[in-house]
Amino acid sequence: MTTRPGCALAVGFEGARIPDDLVALAEQAGLGGVVLFARNCPSLEAVLALTAAARTLGPDVLILVDHEGGQVHRLPPPFTRFPPPAAVGRSGDPHLAVAVARAMARELRAAGFDSGL
């Protein structure tokens, strides 16, 4: 089995569509993942279109988002604004931590993401 060099890369980009040069990179060298930020996600519709388009880049391409709760909230409404992880930890309630993580995971998965960062 050969590993394509681009498979070690997870890349971000400007705008609400996947650039042609990124598509070419994925085709020629492979790609490990695509990372979306607020600059890519002006609306729910844009998020869904981008995650669907990213799926076409390759079967193993991870679709990631810089989204962890608190101030690091990159997705537009109707996505939930989750509390900061530090606040959840300070609560001392492991059930709350599990509930927040599960709720965030459900939202991200429903929108086509593989993981939040």
Secondary structure as GFF3:
##gff-version 3
##sequence-region A 1 117
A	DSSP	three_ten_helix	5	8	.	.	.	ID=ss1
A	DSSP	beta_strand	10	11	.	.	.	ID=ss2
A	DSSP	alpha_helix	20	29	.	.	.	ID=ss3
A	DSSP	beta_strand	33	36	.	.	.	ID=ss4
A	DSSP	three_ten_helix	38	40	.	.	.	ID=ss5
A	DSSP	alpha_helix	44	55	.	.	.	ID=ss6
A	DSSP	beta_strand	62	65	.	.	.	ID=ss7
A	DSSP	alpha_helix	85	90	.	.	.	ID=ss8
A	DSSP	alpha_helix	94	110	.	.	.	ID=ss9
A	DSSP	beta_strand	115	116	.	.	.	ID=ss10
###
